[in-house]
């Protein structure tokens, strides 16, 4: 693909303008090179193992035998057709087995892919019934998801008011992170290539194609990312999520809204900026010992396996010592969705030590977010993310920390 020149003369503070200019010029270039053409296709995507040469040859032989039988109506040709159909199904089964065996063998150390593969084999995705395909149903889903979070927040606020929360003072001295570091092309390319190839409906380019032409867009994409890091501003156009309702279990009633969970999909460029910030923040947290020794989630070289190994080891040690082990399990409903942003920002500032441009970026990132629900070709109106008033007064005593250099 021919390199695209996208170099608007504008200050780094105008991140939204930079991003809008980037997207519009990319779209214009793509429209010139490959204009959109509308084609009808079946709603069901063909399984990848059906594309193998052996399966295609067997299918051709089977169709040839079927045509011969339908033409002659002879028993001998019917038997030939039956044998061809059986052989084709056997070859298709072997191709499917080989496809998943290759995935498993290539990802023996990748637990996420292995669990996803097992989930795909044991719980195939359920189709949403036709009566749920309408703009009004999308709006019902949007209202339901928002109301669910609001109700949980009300219960939390009431519980805190009744129980009373012990005031906890933040540490007096914390390391400070006030500025992000600019990234170069190598870091950008590594970040992009390690992200999942999932496309959002709001993306200008499909993610797989975006990755393949990254060299042509690298300089201008780098300008957008660094402008966000240096200005402490997250682009407003990247704050909208496309929410897809996903049935929790295949045996549940598909017409009941509470049986669905929301799956959010965000624009790919936003994920790039998020990942760059995550890497720099994660390095700061690790170097200053902010992670709990027993935390297994959201840490490199940790997973559910390390958590299970720790639990099993503790139980065995207690058993050897003649002690009893009592597991206490806590499952929070919509845990991430109910995080109070004001409390989170207060913790980041007074406990973690974020300040300056870094803290400004997180405020910008959390502010003004919204979503719309999409089912097939239908979607709801844009819905703002709302949160109940925070309880900073009862949950903590804000104290200006002293940054240790």
N, C-alpha and C positions, 0 to 999 in steps of 0.2 A: 504494500500500500504506500502511496506517495506521502511524504512527510507533510504535515499540516502546520502552517504557521499561525500561531495564536499568541501574539505578543501585544496586548493592549497596554498603552502607556497610562498606568494608573497606580496610585499608591497602594502599598500592601495592606492598609487598613480597610480598604473597601473589598472585603472578602466576597460579599454577595455579588458585587458587580463582576469581579474576576470569575467567579464560578458561572454566573449567567452568561458571560461572554464566551467562556470556554465551551459550555454546553451548546449555545446557539451556533457557534462556528463549527463545532464538530458535527452537529445535526445538518448544517448547511452543506458541509463537505460530503457527508454520507448520502444526502439526498441527491447530490450531483453524481456521485459514483454509483450508488445503488439505490435508486428511488423505490419507495414502498410499493409493493404489489400485493393485492388482496387475493388470497387463494383459500379455498375451502379444504379442510382436512378433517378426518375423523377425530372425534374427541378423545379416543383411546390411542395412546402412543404405542407403537409396535415395540415389543420386547427386544432388547439388543441381541440376544442369542438367536433370534430368528433370522438375523442377517448373515449368518455364516454360510460359506459356499456349499458345504455338505447339505445343510437344511434346504437351501434354495434349490439344489439339484433334485433332492428327494421330492420336494413339493411340485416341481415341474413334471417329474415322472408320474406322480400321483394324479395330477390334473389331466395328464395325457391318457392315463389308464381310465379315469372317470369318463372322459369324453368318448373314448372308444366303447365303453360299456353302455353309455346312454344312447349311443348311435346304433349299436347292434342288438342290445338287450340279451346277449348270449350269456349263459351261466359261466362259461370259461373266462369271458372278459370281466364278469362281476367278481370272480375269485381273484383274478389278477389285480383288480382295483382294490379289493379288500387287503391283499398282501402288501400292495404299495402304500396304502393308507396306514397299515400297522407299522411298516418299516419307517415311514415318515414320522409317525408319532414317537417311535423309539429313538430316532435320530434327534428329534427335537428335545426329548427328555435328556439325552446325553449332552447336547449342546448347553442346555440350561444348567445341568450339573457341573459341566466344565467351567461355565461362566462364573458361577458362585465359588467354585473351588479355587479358581485363580484369584478372586478377590480376597478370599481367606488366606491363601498362601502368601500373597503379596503384602498382607497387613497383619502378620502374626504378632507384631509388637504395637499395633495401633488398636487399642481397646475401643475407641470411639467408632471406628469403621466396623469392627467385628460386631459390636452390639447393634449398630444400625443395620448390618446385614441380617443378623438373627431376627431383628424386629421386622424387617422387610419380608422375611420368609414365613414367619409365624403369624404376623398380623398385617396382612396386605391392606393398603389404604382403602377406606370406605368412600363410596360415592355419595355426595349430598343429594337427597331426593329432589325431584324437579319442582315440587311445591315450595322449596326453600330458595329457588332461583328467582329473585326479584329485588328491585331497589328497596322496597318496603321491608323485606326480610333483612337486608343488609343494615338498614336503619335500626331495626329491632335488635340485631346483634350489637350494634354500636352502643345503643342505650343500655342494653343488658350488661355489657362488659364495664361500662363506666359506672353504672349503678352498683355493680358488685363491689368495685373498689371503694366507692364512697361509703357503702354500708360497713365494710370491714374497717375502714378508717374511723367511722363513728364509734364502733364497738371498742376499738383500741383507745380512742380518746376518753370514752366513758370509763374504761377499766383503769386507765392511768389516773383519772380524777378521783375515783373511789379508793384505789389502793394507795395512792401517794407514792411517788418515786423518789428514791434516795438521791440526793444531789451529789454529783461526782465532779470533782474539779479536774481539769485537764492538767497534764504535766507542766511544770513551770518552764522547762527548757526543752525545746524540740528542734531538730534540724529543719532548715528552711529550703523550700524549692520555690523560687519565684519566677524563673524563666525557663522556657523550653529551648532546646537546641535545634538549630536548623538541620535539616537532613539533606543528604546529597542523592544523586541519581541511583547509586548502588543500594542504599537503604530503601529508597522508594520501590525499586524493582523487586528487592527481596520481600518487602512487605506485601506488595500486590500479588506476587506469585504464590505466597503462602496462604492467602485468603481463599475461602471457599468460592467455587464457581457457581454462585447462586445469583440470579438476576431479579431485580425488583422492577415492578411495572413503571416506576418513576425514572429508571435509568435511560439515558440517551442511547447507549449501546449495550447489547448483550454482554454479560461479564466475560464469557469465553472469548468473544471477539475483542473486547477491550484489552484483555491480557495479551492477545496475539499482536496487537498494534501498539503496545505500550511504548515502544521506542519512538514512534511518531508523535506521541502525546506527552512524553516524559517531561520535557522542559516546562510546558505550560501547566501540567498537573502538579509539578514540583512547586511552581509559583503559587498555586492555590493552597497547597498543603502548608507551605512555609508562611504564607500570609496569615493563615488561621492560627498557626503556632505563635507567631511574633506579635499579632494584634490581640490575641486572647479572645477571638470571636469565632463562633461556629456558624457556618452559613445557614440562614433561615430555611432555604429550600431543601435542606437535608434533614430537617427536623420532623418531617411527616413520614409516618410508617403506614405501610399497606398491611392490614390485618386480615388473615385468612382463618376462618373458624375450622378447627380440626376436632373430629369426634374423638373423645377420650378413649373409648373402648368400642370395638366393632359390634358388640352385642347390645349396645345401648340404643334407646329410642332416638332416631335421627331427627325427630320433629321437636324435641325439647331443647331449648337453648342452653340450659344449664349442663347438658351433656357434652358441650363443646368447650374447647379452650382456645384462646386467641394466640395465633402464631404471627409475630410481627416480622415484616421484611422491610429493610431500610435501603436507601440508595447506596450503591457500591462506593462512590467517592467518599461518602460519609464514613463508611467502614474503614477506608484507608486512613483517614484522619484519626479515627478512634484508635486504630491499631498502633499508629505512631505514638499517640499520647500514652496509650497503655504501656508500650515498651519502655518509654522514658520514666513514667510513674512507677512501674513495676521495679525498674532498676533502683530508683530512689528508695522505695519501700524495703527492698531486699538488703541494700547496703546499710540501711539504718535499723535493721532488725525489727521491722513492724509486723512481720508475719508471725503468727503463733506457731510454736514448734509442732503442734499436732494438726495444723490446718492442711487438708489435702485438696480442697477445691481451689481452682483458679491459681494454681502454682505449677511451674515447670517441674517435670519429673515426679509429679504427684497425681493421684487419681483415686477413684473409688477402691482400687486394689490396695493402695497403701493404707487407706482408712480401715478396710476389712482386715488386713494383716495385723494392724495395731490392735483392733478389737479382739481378734482371735488369740493373739499373743497374751493380752491382758487376762482373758478368760482362762487360758491354760495356766498362767502363772498363779491366778487365784485358786484354781482347782488343785494345783500341786501343793499350795499352802493350806488347803483345807478350808478355803473361804468360799462364800457364795457370791455369785455375780448376778446383778439385776439390771437388765438393759432399760434405759429410759429413752424413748424415741419421741421426737418432736417434729411434726410436719406443719409448716405454716402455709396457710392458704394465700396465694398471690403475694409471696414474700417480697419479691423485688418491686412489684407494682405498688405496694403500700409504703415504700420507703419515703419518709418525709424529707423533701429536698432541703428545707431550711436546716433541719437537724444534720443532714448529711454534709452540707456546706460548712456548718459550724464545726463539725468533727474534722473535716479536711483542713480547716484553717487553724483551729486551736489545739488539735491533737496530733495531726499529721505534719503540720507546718507548711501548708501550701499558702502562697501569698502572691501579690503582684499579678503578673500576666497569667500565671498558671491558675490561680483562684478565679480570675476574671473569665478564663476560658471555660472552666467548669460551670460557672454561673450562666454563661451564654449557652453552653451545651444543654443545660437542664431547663432553660427558660423557653416558653413559647412552643412547646411540643404539641403535636396532635396526630391524629390518625383517621383513616377511613377504612371501613370493612368492605372487602371485595370478595364476591362469589361468582366465578365465571366471568361473564361480561357485565355483571351488575355491581353496583357499589353504593355506599351510603354517602351522606354529606360529610365534610370534614368535621371532626370532633376534637375539641380542645382537651388536653390532659388537665384534669383538675385534682387538687389535693386539699385536704382539710387543713386549717391553720395549725401550724406546728406548736409544740409545747416545749420550747426551749427553756422556759422559766422553770418548769418542773423536772425536766430531764437532765439538765446540766446547769452549771453556773459559768456563763461565758467569762473567761479570763483571758486577757491578752497575753499570749505566751512570749517568752523570751527566746529568740532564735539563737541556737548555738551555731557558730560558724566552724 
